[in-house]
C-alpha cells in the first residue's frame, strides 16, 4: 500500500469514526439533558438513597460519555492539518470506546433508577443486571468473538517508522 492509499484509508476511517460518534453523542446528550432536570422535579423528595446513588452514577457517567465522545472532534480541531492522522485515529478510537462504555454504565444505572421508582427495588436489581448483561453481550462479546484480520497489518505504523529511522 503506497502513501496515498494509506492516507485515503485513514481519511475514510476518520469519516466512519465521526459518523459513529454522532449516533452515540446524540443519545448521550439527550440523556444528559433529561438528567439535568430530574432533581428539580416534585417527586425527587420521595427518592431513596439507592435511587439518588443511581442518579449520581448515571449523571456523572453521562457527562463523562459526552466529554469522551466529543474529544475526537476537539482533538481534530486542535491538531488540524497536522500529518499524524494515525495518532489522532488511535486517540479518537480510545476516547470513543471510553465514551460508549460510560454511556452503557449511565443507561444501566438509569434503568435501576426508573424501575426502582416505578416498580420496586427487587425488580430494579433484576432489570439492571439484565441490562448490564445485554450491553456486555452486544457491545463486547459479539464484536470481539469472531476472527479479525486488520486491513493494515502489513503496513508499518508511524511509531515503527520513527523507531527504525532513528536507529539508522
HELIX and SHEET records of a PDB file:
HELIX    1   1 UNK A    3  UNK A   38  1                                  36    
HELIX    2   2 UNK A   42  UNK A   46  5                                   5    
HELIX    3   3 UNK A   49  UNK A   78  1                                  30    
HELIX    4   4 UNK A   85  UNK A  118  1                                  34    
HELIX    5   5 UNK A  121  UNK A  136  1                                  16    
HELIX    6   6 UNK A  137  UNK A  141  3                                   5    
HELIX    7   7 UNK A  142  UNK A  145  1                                   4    
HELIX    8   8 UNK A  158  UNK A  167  1                                  10    
END                                                                             
